[in-house]
C-alpha cells in the first residue's frame, strides 16, 4: 500500500513531525510510517541521555514533542507538589525522567509505536511524483512524501589519537557502552569540555571513582548551546536574508557555543574540582600508551596520571548525516547542496517537491538551533505550512 508520508528516523525530530502531521495536519495514521532501525522509537535519545547521567534537560519545558507549548507543564500537573525537582531553574527545565514519561505519553496518544517499521533505509528513489523508500528489513515502501529526520548521533566523534579497538578506551555514545565493566573506585579519564563530559565526570565522581577531566579549552559557561535570540526573528531575520550558503555555514559555526556547560552544571563542576573530587586539566591529548593494565594520556601541556579507563565525551561528527543513502539520493536526483555538503532547501524545508528535511540536514535553513528540540518544532511549523496551500 502506498503511504502519504514516510519519516526516516525515529528520534526526537521524527516523532515530533509524526505527531504534528497526525494531530495538526490531520494525516490519517494508516497513511504514515516511521522507519528506524531501533527496537523502539526514541531509543537512541534514551541511550545517549542515560550515558551522560543527565538529570534535567538543557532546554525549557515548552520544548517537547507534543503539539501545544504547555503540554509538558500540564502533564506534570499535581506531581509538581510531590516532586519539587521536576523542573529546574531557570526556564523550568524538565527532569529527564519527566520528559521521557511525556514522550511515552505522546507516543501513546498518537499511536506512533504502531507506525514504527523497524529497519534501516538504504536507498530513496524519486519516481515522478512519489518516492520509493528501500529498507534492509521490510523491503520497499512507496510514498507521496518522505521526511529525512536523520540525526548525527550514530556517528560519535573519535579524536585522531584514540583507538576504537583498545579495550580501555570507550566513547560515551557507543551503543555498547552499557557493557563497560567498571569496578570499585577506578581511575577514569573523561575527555571533553562540554555538557556531556561535565555530566559524566560528576556522575562518576558521585559513584566513588577517581575522575580526571581533560578538556582542550577552559570551562565555558553558557545557559544554552546558542543564544536564545536564534529562536525568533531577533537573529533569524538577518540569517534568512543571507543568500550565500557558505556565509550561513560560518554564521552557524560562530553562533554555536560548542563545548559549553550551563551555569548549574558549571557550578557543580567547579565545586567538585575545588573539593578535589574531580581533577581537571586543560590539555590537548597527543597520544596514549598502555602500561600493563593502565592507560596513560600524553599531553605537552599537562601531566596526566595513568588511568584504568578512558571515556571520550567528544560529541558527534560534524559531517552530513545519512551516509551512502543520502549520497545516492542527491546524485540520482541532482539535489542541490552547499559546499559544506549540506542540503540547500526552500523555506518549507523541501529539498525536492516530495522530500523534506529536518534536524542537521535542515540547518542551512533553520540556523544553529536546527538540531535541538526547538529545531524539531520549528521544522514541523515549516512542513505544516507547506501543506496549507
C-alpha atoms as one frame of an Amber mdcrd trajectory, in Angstrom:
protein
   0.000   0.000   0.000   1.277   3.436  -0.879   1.811   5.836   2.003   1.236
   9.572   2.084   4.221  10.111   4.396   7.282   8.100   5.390   9.550   9.553
   8.056  13.128   8.292   8.010  14.318   8.403  11.606  12.517   7.670  14.871
  14.272  10.167  17.116  13.141  13.483  18.583  12.574  15.075  15.174  10.880
  12.123  13.530   8.490  11.576  16.431   7.520  15.249  16.710   6.941  15.528
  12.962   4.724  12.433  13.066   2.700  13.846  15.964   2.208  17.159  14.157
   1.218  15.519  10.867  -1.409  13.374  12.591  -2.605  15.812  15.247  -2.423
  19.078  13.316  -2.408  18.298   9.603  -4.972  15.505  10.105  -2.962  12.947
   8.137  -4.588   9.518   8.748  -2.236   7.402  10.827  -2.623   4.455   8.444
  -1.110   6.651   5.727   2.099   7.346   7.678   5.078   5.240   8.706   8.272
   5.889  10.700  11.282   3.819   9.636  14.039   3.412  12.207  16.473   0.540
  12.941  15.996   0.585  16.736  13.627  -1.711  18.588  11.552   1.269  19.745
  11.126   4.917  18.878  13.409   7.401  20.669  15.760   4.551  21.635  18.915
   6.420  20.673  17.786   9.532  22.559  17.347   7.452  25.695  20.717   5.722
  25.264  22.631   8.971  24.815  20.964  10.892  27.643  21.315   7.952  30.041
  25.000   7.606  29.151  25.736  11.147  30.347  23.987  10.869  33.708  21.730
  13.792  32.758  19.171  14.779  35.397  17.490  17.775  33.692  17.339  18.910
  30.085  19.195  21.996  28.964  16.125  23.245  27.101  12.986  24.804  28.673
   9.719  22.996  29.328   7.985  24.464  26.267  10.310  22.423  24.054   8.881
  18.912  23.886   7.249  16.522  21.386   3.545  17.281  21.783   1.610  19.878
  19.815   0.862  22.532  22.432   3.661  24.501  24.168   2.283  23.997  27.702
   1.591  20.276  27.287   4.583  19.165  29.379   3.658  21.504  32.240   0.075
  20.212  32.195   1.355  16.633  32.077   3.394  17.253  35.235   0.210  18.502
  36.922  -0.126  17.726  40.615   3.176  15.855  40.623   4.976  19.190  40.904
   3.870  19.429  44.553   5.167  15.932  45.381   8.381  16.222  43.359   9.907
  19.698  43.639  12.785  18.770  41.318  10.552  18.038  38.318  11.658  21.385
  36.878  14.905  23.244  37.360  15.510  26.978  37.183  15.906  28.900  35.038
  13.343  28.370  32.264  11.614  25.432  34.005  13.941  22.867  32.504  12.271
  19.449  32.914  13.757  16.449  34.686  14.842  13.807  32.196  12.512  11.158
  33.650   9.558  13.561  33.357  10.445  14.481  29.774  10.737  10.791  28.848
   7.417   9.963  30.503   5.821  12.765  28.500   7.423  11.373  25.325   5.880
   7.973  26.085   2.518   9.686  26.534   2.877  11.413  23.143   3.788   8.111
  21.509   0.716   6.535  23.079  -1.905   9.177  22.301  -0.894   9.312  18.635
  -0.300   5.542  18.363   3.154   6.121  16.921   4.759   2.850  18.011   2.215
   1.058  15.800   3.519   3.088  12.866   7.145   2.196  13.530   8.692  -0.082
  10.895  11.977  -1.434  12.151  14.714  -1.261   9.550  17.437   0.909   8.101
  16.737   2.901   4.956  19.409   2.097   2.393  18.021   3.996  -0.588  15.402
   6.595  -1.542  14.382   6.789  -5.196  12.358   9.678  -6.577   9.918   8.423
  -9.207   7.920  11.169 -10.901   5.611  12.409  -8.111   6.425   9.783  -5.469
   9.350   8.329  -3.559  10.343   4.694  -3.086  11.961   4.057   0.288  14.090
   0.903   0.331  14.956  -0.720   3.651  17.179  -3.588   4.707  14.351  -5.397
   6.552  10.851  -4.582   5.325  11.663  -4.134   1.646  10.269  -1.180  -0.297
   7.696   1.446   0.653   6.074   3.758  -1.877   5.116   7.172  -0.542   3.979
  10.557  -1.774   6.308  12.356   0.629   9.363  11.498   2.686  10.837  13.392
   5.634  14.528  12.812   6.271  14.759  13.114  10.063  18.271  11.737  10.328
  20.385  12.755  13.291  24.129  12.746  13.831  24.001  10.550  16.924  25.018
   7.359  15.165  28.478   8.796  14.477  30.323   9.520  17.729  33.397  11.680
  17.151  36.659   9.890  17.950  39.813  12.026  18.280  42.577  11.056  15.873
  44.788   9.763  18.705  42.174   7.393  20.152  41.942   3.726  19.192  38.482
   2.222  18.689  39.947  -1.230  19.225  41.560  -0.530  22.588  39.795  -2.403
  25.402  40.092   0.518  27.835  39.166   3.445  25.579  35.447   3.994  25.033
  33.113   6.652  23.675  30.197   7.521  25.952  27.841   7.460  22.951  28.891
   3.986  21.846  25.675   1.899  21.894  27.557  -0.884  23.706  28.937   1.299
  26.497  26.462  -0.236  28.954  28.602  -3.384  28.819  31.598  -1.488  30.239
  32.773  -3.359  33.348  33.634  -0.713  35.946  34.945  -1.901  39.276  35.015
  -0.006  42.572  36.877   3.321  42.820  38.565   3.067  39.458  40.684   5.823
  37.949  38.857   7.206  34.922  39.842   9.916  32.442  36.928  11.774  30.851
  37.978  13.593  27.676  35.848  16.561  26.610  34.944  20.071  27.690  31.188
  20.346  27.170  27.999  19.475  28.986  28.226  15.736  28.324  31.784  15.467
  29.644  30.892  17.510  32.723  27.807  15.431  33.493  29.713  12.169  33.058
  32.543  13.389  35.295  30.134  14.471  38.043  28.166  11.228  37.830  31.288
   9.037  38.055  32.648  11.103  40.938  29.430  10.613  42.917  29.801   6.855
  42.394  33.191   6.957  44.107  35.533   6.837  41.118  38.699   8.925  40.820
  37.874  11.208  37.910  40.306  13.138  35.727  38.563  15.564  33.341  40.603
  16.717  30.350  39.455  19.496  28.028  41.248  21.341  25.242  39.996  24.696
  26.491  38.939  26.476  29.644  35.493  25.678  31.023  32.902  27.700  29.088
  29.636  28.761  30.711  26.511  29.329  28.586  22.902  28.638  29.520  22.110
  27.256  26.053  24.202  25.938  23.188  23.316  29.079  21.216  21.832  32.453
  22.118  18.015  32.396  22.672  17.796  35.105  20.019  18.155  32.346  17.444
  14.720  31.009  18.393  12.999  34.012  16.830  13.388  36.931  14.421  15.994
  38.744  16.534  18.782  36.832  14.806  16.914  34.633  12.324  15.681  37.588
  10.243  19.222  38.509   9.257  20.138  34.841   8.772  17.178  34.339   6.419
  18.265  37.378   4.444  21.739  35.946   3.866  21.631  34.185   0.488  25.223
  32.904   0.478  25.199  29.416   1.991  28.900  29.448   2.799  28.265  32.547
   4.887  25.289  30.859   6.518  27.550  27.979   7.484  30.031  30.406   9.017
  27.236  32.136  10.953  26.052  28.783  12.359  29.584  27.849  13.356  30.104
  31.162  15.135  26.714  31.066  16.865  27.046  27.672  18.498  28.565  27.504
  21.964  30.352  24.230  21.381  31.950  22.664  24.412  29.953  24.779  26.860
  28.024  23.966  30.036  25.004  25.676  31.651  25.570  27.622  34.882  24.196
  24.987  37.285  26.472  22.238  35.961  29.357  24.707  35.754  28.941  25.499
  39.461  28.665  21.840  40.436  31.775  21.024  38.435  33.749  23.922  39.920
  32.797  22.859  43.440  33.833  19.272  42.726  37.185  20.484  41.366  37.777
  22.761  44.360  36.995  19.926  46.770  39.389  17.621  44.951  36.634  15.227
  43.881  37.492  15.800  40.212  40.918  16.595  38.815  40.676  18.965  35.854
  43.335  19.549  33.199  43.350  21.955  30.282  45.229  19.724  27.895  45.403
  18.713  24.253  45.938  14.951  24.112  48.570  13.982  21.567  48.802  10.223
  22.043  48.241   7.415  24.505  50.258   4.466  25.682  49.374   1.309  27.539
  51.248   0.372  30.681  50.254  -3.060  31.951  46.543  -2.693  32.841  46.512
   1.105  32.670  46.384   3.834  30.016  48.488   6.966  30.012  47.368  10.029
  28.039  50.260  12.160  26.873  49.966  15.913  26.503  52.589  18.565  26.057
  50.746  20.939  28.404  49.781  18.778  31.390  50.999  15.774  33.356  48.116
  13.302  33.419  48.279  10.237  35.685  47.672   6.716  34.445  44.041   5.587
  34.489  42.072   2.357  34.295  39.653   3.605  31.622  39.353   6.494  29.168
  35.858   7.774  28.374  35.523  10.053  25.369  32.805  12.695  25.648  33.728
  14.404  22.402  30.301  14.624  20.802  29.399  13.613  17.271  30.948  14.002
  13.837  30.064  17.245  12.045  29.821  15.709   8.567  26.439  15.477   6.856
  24.495  12.529   8.321  22.833   9.825   6.258  25.939   8.324   4.691  25.633
   6.412   1.427  21.838   6.665   1.361  21.957  10.463   1.151  24.873  10.308
  -1.289  22.816   8.151  -3.688  19.726  10.341  -3.344  21.385  13.657  -4.104
  23.325  12.150  -7.005  20.374  10.369  -8.597  18.026  13.341  -8.279  20.651
  16.097  -8.719  19.602  17.722  -5.455  21.336  20.998  -4.519  23.988  21.105
  -1.780  26.211  23.828  -0.380  29.993  23.474  -0.435  29.829  22.026   3.109
  27.796  19.116   1.721  24.519  20.005   3.441  21.202  20.377   1.576  20.029
  23.652   0.129  16.272  23.635   0.759  13.401  26.091   0.406  11.681  27.889
   3.275   9.298  24.929   3.733  12.319  22.594   4.121  11.748  20.931   0.749
  14.872  19.517  -0.852  12.605  18.264  -3.639   8.802  18.661  -4.006   8.414
  15.247  -2.349  11.412  15.295   0.014  11.512  17.286   3.267  14.374  17.502
   5.769  14.718  18.291   9.458  17.455  18.182  12.092  21.055  18.613  10.903
  20.005  18.340   7.251  17.869  21.492   7.657  20.379  23.701   9.429  21.269
  25.899   6.450  17.623  26.996   6.530  16.776  26.783  10.260  20.093  28.010
  11.657  22.081  26.954  14.727  19.104  25.544  16.700  18.143  23.139  13.916
  19.424  20.024  15.712  17.663  20.778  19.008  14.149  20.035  20.263  13.264
  23.617  19.397  14.577  22.910  15.907  12.197  19.969  15.606   9.283  22.229
  16.489  10.365  24.918  14.018  10.833  22.295  11.310   7.312  20.989  11.919
   5.964  24.545  11.623   7.558  24.839   8.190   6.321  21.433   6.971   2.777
  22.099   8.165   2.795  25.446   6.331   3.825  23.628   3.159   0.605  21.610
   3.394  -1.571  24.690   3.847  -1.525  25.769   0.231
